[in-house]
Amino acid sequence: MLDRVTNLRRRVTNPLSRRVRRGLKLAETARVVRDRTGKSLAAQAREIAALRKKPGMVSAFDYYAYGLYDDARYSSAQKRAFVGWTYKALQDALNDRTWQAICDDKLISYAVFEGLSLPYPEVYAVYQPSGRTFGRVPALHTPEALVDFLRTEMRYPFFGKPVRDSHGGGATSVVSIDRDRDRLTLADGTETDVEDYVTSGPVRWVGGQRRQSSLKSGYLFQSRIVQHPVVERLSGGRVSSLRMVVLLWPDGPRLFRVTWKLPVGANITDHVIGNSGNVKCYVDRDAGRVEEAVRGPGPEGTEVFALGHHGTPIEAHPDTGEPLKGVELPDWDEAVALCLRAAAAFPGIRYQSWDLVLSADGPQVLELNFGGGVLQVPGGPGLNDDEFRQFMDAVGEYPRL
């Protein structure tokens, strides 16, 4: 009985206490903004109240995280274009869920890409205990078989990832093998035994250690991309990707927004989530030119609650020192053409988020995301601009908020 009472109290009081703590933190953030910008607390409160209304529904947290208090950075109309929607609200309003498996399962995606003659990183092997295969690609079904393949047949370097997961979970990047010592060298310079790598990586993830992997769809190994020399120099050799959002209008696909994501430090994936410290750039879709560059918070978090949570403006890559703002990305017309050609083949997905990489051999498709995010970058435009509103009117839908 005592345990049930304690659990009930926890369910009742914790949500309230979290809201109170969050409110106190936001109050302190508002005072910091007042001291830095001169915008009064009352002015901030009025602006937050206005932006919280439909359709944008921007939260107080996002108001500070996007820097919408900054009148020098945004006009009133530009502020109103920002939204507090989740990616789920977008996909529920615009996308047919029966198409989702094509996006979520990478081997299904690659099979479709192959049929559409879309370039993608070569698959070297697949590990899946239940007997899954992928064409003529070597398929390994036991940990012992995978260990033997890594020792005798795998091509190095390679990139590994779960067939079904998100945000780079379970990804590995292996540079080489020392067969005499039975050791693998990873992209961050560390070493691991072959058997330890198999146990802690593919076997663990295929065993359903994460919710997204619960279907045990497998683990795939593919070529590690060699980037275009310009991108290689700017990113310091770490593979970066373009997130290209396409809206499927009644008359066909149109490119809507583009960001460029770059890893920082020892990160092997470029997702700007959590405390990765990675970089995200807003790219002009017509010229392929970087207009804004921000860096997400690192492991230390943000100095002031909410401020910089969606990114702090930077001029250059933190590792390479290479300037990012104003850079014109190579092979831009080819990348746009590839993305639009691919998008036309998926009529059930009207809000499409493509990941492309600018390789030394030309643009390649990494994946199509069914959700893919709202794609707002501090300093860039909000999602709900005139173009997006016209699109929503044309398709006759709007996110349920």
C-alpha positions, 0 to 999 in steps of 0.5 A: 500500500505504501508503495502505491501511495508513493507512486501516486504522489510521484505521478501527481507532483513530479509534472508540476514540480518540473513545470515550476522548475522550468518556469523559474529557469525561463524567468532567469533567462528572461532577466538575462535577455533583458540585461543583454538587449534592453528588452523589458520583461513585459515586452518579452512576455507580450511577444511570447504570448503573441507567438504562442497563439495558433498557428505557430504555437511557439513555446517560451523555451523556443522563443529564447532558443531561436533568439526570437527576442532579437529585433535586430535579427528578425522582423515581426513577420519573420518571428511569426513564421517560426513554429513550435510544431513537432515533426510528428504533427507535420508527418501526421498531417501530410504523409501517408503512414503506409509509406513509412516502412520504406523510410525506416528500414534502410535495406528496404530504402536501398532496394527502392533506390537501386530500382530507381537508379539512385546512387547510394553508398555500397552495402558490403554485408548484412548481419541479421540472425533470422536469415535476412538477405540483401541481394548478392551482398554477403549475409551473416546470421551468427556472431561467429560468422560475422567475426570470421567475415571481419577477419577475412573478407571485409573491405576496409574502411567501412561504416556500420549502422543498424538497419532500423534506428534513428539519430545515428544510434549504434553507428560505428566507423572502422578504419582498418584491421590489424590481423596479426593482433586481431584488432580494429582501429576506429575512426576516433583512433581507438582500438578494439578486439574484433570479437569485442566489436561484434558483441558490443556493436552489431550483436547488441543493437540487433538484440533490441537494446534500443526501442527503434531496433526492437524489430531486430531488422539487422545491422549493415556495413557499407562503404565509408564515403569519400567526400568532395575535396572542398567538403573534405577540407571544410569538414576536416575529413568527417562525413557531413550531409545535406538535409534537403526538405522537399514539398510534394505539391499537386504539380510535383516536388519542389525543394523547400529548405536545405541545411548542411550538418557537420560533425565536430570533434570525435563525433562520427555522425552529424546529427545536431541533437542533444549535446553533440556540439555539431554544426548546422548551416542554413543553405540558400537553396538556389545558390547552394550558399551557406547563409547562417551557421550555428553550433549546437550545445556540447556536453557542458550544455548551455550557459543560460537555460534555453539560450543557444539550445537550437544553436549559437552563431559561428563563422568557422568550423570549430575544428578546422577553422575554415570559414563556413558562412558564404561557402558555395557548396560544390555540385549543387545543381546536380544535388538538387536535380538528384533530390527532385528526381528521387522525390517524385517517386514517393507520392505518399510522402508530401513532406520529404526530408532527404539526406544527401552527401557530396561525395568525390564521385558526385552527390549520393543519397543517404536516406529518406526520412519520413519525419525529418524535423521542422528544419528551423535554424536560428537566424534562418527563416521559420517554417511557416512562411508564405511559401509553406502556407501556400503549399498547405492551402494547395494540399488542403491540410494543416498540422493538428496542434 
